[in-house]
């Protein structure tokens, strides 16, 4: 269970959240999809290189990621002999481009700093693609503000005891809902899947929405996360203690049944929805409830982007069953240094540090659950992020990361099509999950993770 310095001071954060549970972003401009993400640049800790150096940053574009990517370019592009480039890509391209660049020789590598989250971090570090940061942080941690980062988040950026990335935020699924609609029907935010089904039925019966629920069920990638959330919340696991796949269990079958049921409350294109599309369904009034990563919440309460910006509220992600863990996945995002970069390490580390600077945290606060404790407890920043409390409550209730093992991408990739088949089907989920276990076992054996 997550236990941070922030949660130990929970009454402070709760008091602000209670006053701003339904609010618009204060201090945000009306215009771009990341309004408020720009602000004064922080310092660049990269010293002037002896020779001209170009640092290429790879990061996907999203409201919750852009402020931290921009922090590096804004802070360090004024340093003589140093150029920092960043052109945002979509998330799928991020997952394709990072391993392609990291696995090349120095002369063929395209990127020097790459965005990672806990699962990709473990994969990349385990393959020897990332440079450890421990010595640099030991010398520069206080000046860079790294000592202010929640230690538990820093631990999640370690592999085999070595620190490979600086976390700028944590993320977790939360419930986003139209408080005006639920209030008009005398309903409270659901805390379990059964309660969510009941609320959704009443929303439909009242004619408020034909597809009252939205979530990221994209068959190309996100369905694995949705299955993970339902699986863990039902008490299941991807593998046993020996690393052998264990999806064909009563808990796995219950997870599939839950996803099938949730899908009936979604639009007909449910299996194409990613987080951005799920949020769009909430923004335009098509859906009245959604389970989405907290980092997307800011776009719902920005009046430039949402028709119902004053009507949304946030709550912890529901559990599959009463008393169970939330059906949510906890992630930590940050940036890491490519080991194959030709740029001097200290230069790269100085650029990287800008992503966790005071300025980066302040600019990113409306759009992400930021990593630095002092900033997370700043009342002015809390007022700009009324969803923070729901995210922290979800973590406190026991939301977990994926198993931080290098084999997890192999398991998810090898089982994804079969999970889609099971969710779209109507037969016994166990039969399809047995095939998923077999596919995962074969893939893990081929990759050398099982013998």
Secondary structure, 3 states (H helix, E strand, C coil): CCCCHHHHCHHHHHHHHHHCCCCCCCCCCCCCCCCCCCCCCCCCCCCCCCCCEEEEEECECCHHHHHHHHHHHHHHCCCCCEEEEECCECHHHHHHHHHHHHCCCCCCCCCCEEEEEHHHHHHHHHCCCECCCHHHHHHHHHHHCHHHECHHHHHHCEECCEECEEEEEEEEEEEEEEHHHHHHCCCCCCCEHHHHHHHHHHHHHCCCCCCCEEECCCCCCHHHHHHHHHHHHCCCCCECCCCCECCCCHHHHHHHHHHHHHHCCCCCCHHHCCHHHHHHHHHCCCCCEEEEEHHHHHHHCCCCCCCCCCCEEEEECCECCCCCCECCEEEEEEEEEECCCCCCHHHHHHHHHHHHCHHHHHHHHHHCEECEHHHHCCHHHHHCCCCHHHHHHHHHCCCECCCCCCCHHHHHHHHHHHHHHHHHCCCCHHHHHHHHHHHHHHHHHHCCCCC
